[in-house]
Amino acid sequence: MNFAQLEFPIFLLLIIALLALIRSHTLRKWLVLLASLYFYAYWDYRFLGLLLFSTLWDWSLALQIARHQSILIKRILLSLSLLGNLGLLGFFKYYNFFVESAQAVLSQWGLHSGTLEIVLPIGISFYTFQSLSYSIDVYRGHLQPTRNLIDFSIYVMFFPQLVAGPIVRACEFLPQLNHAPSVRRSNLYPGLALILKGAVKKVLIADHLGMMVDPVFASPQLFSSFTVMLAILAYAGQIYGDFSGYSDIAIGSARLMGFSLPDNFAHPYLAASLSDFWRRWHITLSTWLRDYLYIPLGGSRHGEWNTYRNLMITMGLGGLWHGAAWNYVLWGIYQGAILCLYRVIQVPGKGLK
């Protein structure tokens, strides 16, 4: 199920109505969890096992990380969390990419390796990052692990943001579960307004721009240079309307149930520089990469050359996160190179502080 299907508003209204009727704190949580499982299973129930594994894996490991005093044991347990999450993501999203890349080299010596018919589980890039950040925060001592498996499962599987973000931190979401999910009159207008705004961006703007862009991108040689340039500009509007629209619907849907999700876009095309742009575009991913990759690599603390290296690694891997292809990697490296250039010429708002 996705937000553009007619089934989604019907499904959401049903959940809102049941939340308004149910009085039990525990039953409301179970309703949200079961709704989230159904929402994901609607796409393909066979991949529920991966979602459940990722949830149970990090919930149990985080409890053990907090229990042990030994730094070595904590590191081993965190490594298991990394292995489990990145292993799933690596296999399902990147296995064929790495095999095909290696094949281009191995074929020169007459060696061959086969690819697999792998279906990419929807939302795996989001929920693995979200679950992994929980383990890292517990390891760092920034967060006490929850012993309530239902609460943690809702955090990982919460259906409004399960398949397309925003990427939510446990420290932001879990405290909200101290109170039952509830329908409040004060949340109805802002929630519905966000859903309507997101639907306009997605259906009326992005989808219509896509109808103009797709034929041009499919056969650019059939169109004039001016038309191709217009299509490129229209594509910028399409991807913003599509992704930003989904985020608005997710945040608005959560608001109707009494949950607050972080903003994911802040007028990115009004940014004054590329670094400013990345503080406005897909904010939850940019801050995730900053806090769990760029800063642990050293950030900007150990000299300019190390800062350039960290920016290039972060943006290169950020590009790879968006898609399993070399064009995404090169796009990320290109973005990193421009951020490095901003530092060289001392443009205000440098890097990924």
N, C-alpha and C positions, 0 to 999 in steps of 0.2 A: 504494500500500500504506500502511495506517496501523496503529498499534499495536493497535487493537481487532479487527483481522482475524485469523482463524486462521492465515493465511499468514505473519504476521510472526514468531511464535515458531518456526515451522518454518524460516523463512529465517535467523533469528538463530542457531539451533542449528547449522545447516549452516555458517555463517560461523565460528562458534566452533570447530567440529570441524576445519575446514580450517586455521584458524590454529594449532591444536594440532599438526596433522600437518606443516605446511610449515616447513622450517628456514631457508630463505633470507630474509634481511632484506628484500630488494627485492621478492620475490614476495609476502610478507605485505602490504607496502604496496599493491602492485598489486591484491591481493585486496580490501582495504578500499575502494580507489578504485572498482573495478569493481562491487563490491557496492553502493556508494553510487549509482553511475550506474543500476544496475538498479532499486534501490529507488525512485529518482525517476521513471525511465521507466515503472515499473509503473502510475503514475497516468496519465501521458500523455507518451509519448516525444517528441512534437513540441516540447515546451518544454525539452528537453535543450539545445537550441541557446542559449537564453537563459542557462542556468546555465553553459555552457561559455564563452559570450561574457564574462559578468561575471568569471569566473575568469581568463581570459587577459588581459582588459583591465586589471585591477588588478595582476596579476602583472607584466606588462610595464611599466606606468606606474610602479610602485613602484621597479623597477630603474633607470629613467631618473631618477626623483626623487632617488634616492641618488647617482647618478653625477654630476649637474650641481651646480655650485657657485653658479650664479646664482639668487638668490632669485626673480627674475622668472620664469625658466624653471620653477623648482620650483612656483611658484604656478599657472602655466599648466597644467603636468602634473597638479597636484592638481585644478584646475578641470575638466580632462577626465575625471578619475575621478569627480568629483561629477556631472558631466553624464551620464556613462554610466550610473551606478547610479541616480541620482534620475530620469533620463530614462526608464529602463525601469520603475521603480516608478511614476512619475507617469503614464505612458501606460497601463499595464495595470491599475493600481488606481484612478487618479483621473481619467482622461480624461473618462468620462461624468459623473462628479460635477461637474467644473468646467464642462463644456458645459451640463449641465442647470441649474446655478446661474446661468450667464450667460444662458441662454435665458429664465429668469424675468424678467430685466431687459430683454433685447433685444426680447422679445415686445411690450412696451409701445410700441415704435416699429415694429411690424410686421415685425421681423427674425426669422429662424428659422435654427436650425442643428440638424443631425442627430447622433444618438448612434450608436455603433458596437456591434456584438455582440462584446464583448471577453470572453474567458475569463480569469479571474484565475489566473495560474500559482501553484500551491501553494508556499508557503514563500518567495515572493519578498520579502516584508517582512523576513524574517530573514536570508536570505543576502546581500541587497544591503547591509544595515546591517553585517553581519559583514565583507564584503569591503571596504566603504568605510572602516571603522575601521582596517583594515590600511594603506591608502594614507595616511590622516591620521597614523597613528603613525609611518610612515616619513618623512613630510614634517616632522613635529615633531622628528625625530631620536631618538624614543623606541625605535625598533626598526630593526634592520638587515634589509633585504629578503632573502628566501631566493631563491637561484638555482635551487633544486630545484622544478621545476614540479609534480612528483608530490606533494611535501609540501604545497605551497600548494593544490593541487586537493583533497587530502584535507581540509585545513583548511576550505575553503569548502563542500565537498559531503558531509562526514561524515554518514552517513545517520541515526544516532540522533537528532541535533538539527537536521537539515536543514530540516524543515518546520514545527517548532513550538518551536524553541529548546531549551535556553538559547542566548542570543547569546554566542558565545565570542570572546575576544580572541586575536589571533595570538600575542601575547607569552606567553599561557598555554598555547596548544595546540601551536604549532610545535616548541618544545623537546622535547615528548614524542615527536616523530617522530625524534629522534636515536637512539632505541632502537626496535627493531622492535615493532609491535603483537604482543602475546603473551598467551596464556591462562595465568594463574597461579592456583594453588590458593588463595592468600590473597585473591584478588579474587572468587572464586566466591560465597561466602556473602553479603558485602555487596552484590554486584551483583544476585544473585537476590532478596535481601530487598527492595531498592529496586524491582525490577520487580514483585514481588508486591504491595508497598504501593501502587505506582502503579496496578496493575490493580484493586485493591480500591477505590481512590478513583474511578477512571474507570468501571468496569463495575458494581460493586455499589452505589456511592453516587451518582455524578453521573448515570448513565443512568437510575437508578430515580427520582431526584428530577426529572429531565427529564420523565418520563412523568406526573408530577403537575403540573409547572409549565406544560407546553406547552398543555394544554386551557384553563387559566385565562387565560394570556396571549393565546390566540387569540380568546377570547370573554369578556372580563372582565365584561361586562354580565350574563352569565348566572349569576354567582356573587356571594355575599355579600361585604361589605367585609372581614369577618374572613378569609374564604377567600382573597381577593386578597392580604391582608397576609401570610398564611401562604405563599402562592406566591412573594411577593417574598423572604421569608426563605429559602425553599427554593431559590430561584434563586441566592442568594448562596452557598449550599452547593454547588449544581450547578456554577457556573463555577469555584469553587475546586477541587472534586474533579476536574473535567475537565482544567483547565490544569495544576494541580499534579500530578495523576496522570500526565499526559503527560511532564512534566518528570522525574518520578521514574523512569519507564520509560526515558527517554532517558539519564539519568545512569547508571542501573543497567546498561543495555545496553553503554554505552561502557566501564563498569568491567570487564565481563566480557572485553573485548578489550584491557584494560590501559591505558585512557585515563581521565583525570580531567576531568570537566566541572564548572563552578561550580554551586553551589546556586542555585535560582531562587525558592524560597519559604522563609520562615522564620516560620511561624505568624502570618500577617498579621492574622488576626482577633483576635489578642491584643495588637495594637498599642495604645499609650497615646494616640496622636494620629494625625492624617492624615499628617503628615510621617513619623512612625514607620511607619505603614502602608506608605508608598511605599518605605521601606527594607527592607520584608519581602516585598512583592508584586512578582512579576516583576522580581526584583532585577537581572538582567542588562540588561533594557530601561531600568529607572530609572537605573542607573549609566551606561549608554550615553548617555542623554539628558543626564545631568549633565555627563559628560566631553566630549561632542562637540557639545553645543548650549548648555546653560545656562552653563557656565564660559566658553566662547569668546564668548558674548554679553556677558560681564562678571560673571556670577554675582552675588555680593553685595558686590562690591568698590567700587562707585561710587555709593554712596548708596542710601537706601531706595526712592526712586521708580524708579530704574533696576532695583533688585532686584525690585520688584513687576512691572515690565514684563517682565523676563527670566523670572520664574516664569510669567506669563500666556502668553508666547510658547511656552515649553517645554511646559507642560501642554496648551495648545491644540493644538500640533503632535503631542504625544503622543496626544491624543484622536483626531486625524485618522489617525495611524498605525494605530490599532485598527480603523478602518473608514471607508470613503469615503461619509460622510453627515454632514449638519449636526448630527444628534443626538450623534454622537461628538465633533464639534468643541465643541459646547456643554457636553458632559460634561467635556471637558478644561479648558475655561475655568472651569467650576464648581469643578473640583478646584484649579485655580490660584488662584481667588478665595479659597478656604478657606485655602490655604497662606499667601496674603498676609495674611488675617485673623489667622492664628496669629502672624505677625510683628508685626502691629499691637498685639496684646494681650500680646505677649512670652511666648507659651507656649514652654516648653523644647523644644529639638529643632526649630528653625525651618528652613523652606525645604529646599533641595536642596544643602546644603553640598558 
